[in-house]
């Protein structure tokens, strides 16, 4: 028995993740009265956990997502588009890492300049 899995290109994954992040941030900013309680808002928590789970599914786990969770616990900080900034930062970092022929990512060696004497 063969399974026909749907494969989504990385570019489409980033595009979908960015659209979802923008929608989540717009909801938290535009529908401000529902999310005003910060850490005590169940609607905010449900939205954040749902968006976080979808972004991890689309892009994999990245440390950039952690400040998005923690920043949403403080009232008033919901006005900062953390999800959009996190996805943009993951995209920026993925563009800086070259791809080898096999398709795996290779870390760039860090350049250390000798001290001037």
N, C-alpha and C positions, 0 to 999 in steps of 0.2 A: 504494500500500500504506500503510495507516495503522497506527500503533503505539498501543496502548492502555497508556499509562504509568500506573502506580499513583502517585497523589499522596497524600502524607501531610501532614496539617496540622501547622503549627509546634507546636501544643500537644501533639500526639501524638509529635512528634519529641523535644521536651523530656522528656516522660514516659518514653519509651523510653530516652533518654540517661541520665536519672536512675536508672532501674532497673538499667541496665547498669553504671553507675558504682558504685552501692551493692553490686551483686553482686561486681564486681572488688575493691572495697575489703574486703568481707567475706571473700572468698577469701584475700586477702593477709594479713588479720589472723587469721582462724580457722585457716588451713592454714599457720601460721607456720614450721614446720620446713623446708618446701620453699623458702621465700623468704628465709631468714635470711642468706644470703650477700651481700645487697645487689646491687652492680654485677656480681658474679660468678654470679648465679643465672640460668641460661637460662630456667627456667620463669617467673620474674618478668619477664624481658625480653620473652618471647613474649606474656605476658598484657598487659603495658603497651603494647607496640606494637599489639597487636590491639585493645585497648580504645581507645587513642588514635586509630587509624585509623577505627574505627566512630564515635567521637564527632565526629571531623572530618567524616565523611560525613553524620552526622545534623544537626550544628549549624554546620558550617563551621569554618574555622580561627579560633581565638581565642587570644590571648596567655596566657590563664588555664591553658591546657593545658601550657605549657612548664614551669612549676614542678612539675607532676605527674611529668613525665619526669625532671627533674633531681633531685627529692626522693627518687625511688625508687632512686637510685644509692648513697645513703648507708645502710649497715646500721642497722636500728632505726627509721629514719624511715618505713618501710613501715607502721608502726602508725598513722600519720596518714592519714585518708581523703581524700587529695588529689583523687582523681577526683570524688568526691561534692562536695567544696568547689568544684572548678572548674566543674562543671555548674551548681551553685547560683548561682555568681557570674555565669556567662553568662546564666542565666535572669533574675537580678536586673537586670543591665545591659540586657537586651532589654526589660524592662518599663518602664525609665526613658526609653527612646527612643520618642517619639510616631510614629505612622504617619500618613502623608498619605492623601489620597483615592486616589491611584494605587497605594498599597500599599508605597511605598518609605519607608525610614526617614529622618527629618530630625534632624540634630544640634541639640540645644538650645543657644542662645547662653549663654555664660558671663556671669554677672552679676558685675560688678566694682564694689564700693562705693567711693565717693570717701573718701580718708582724712579722719579727724576733725581739725579744726583748732581 
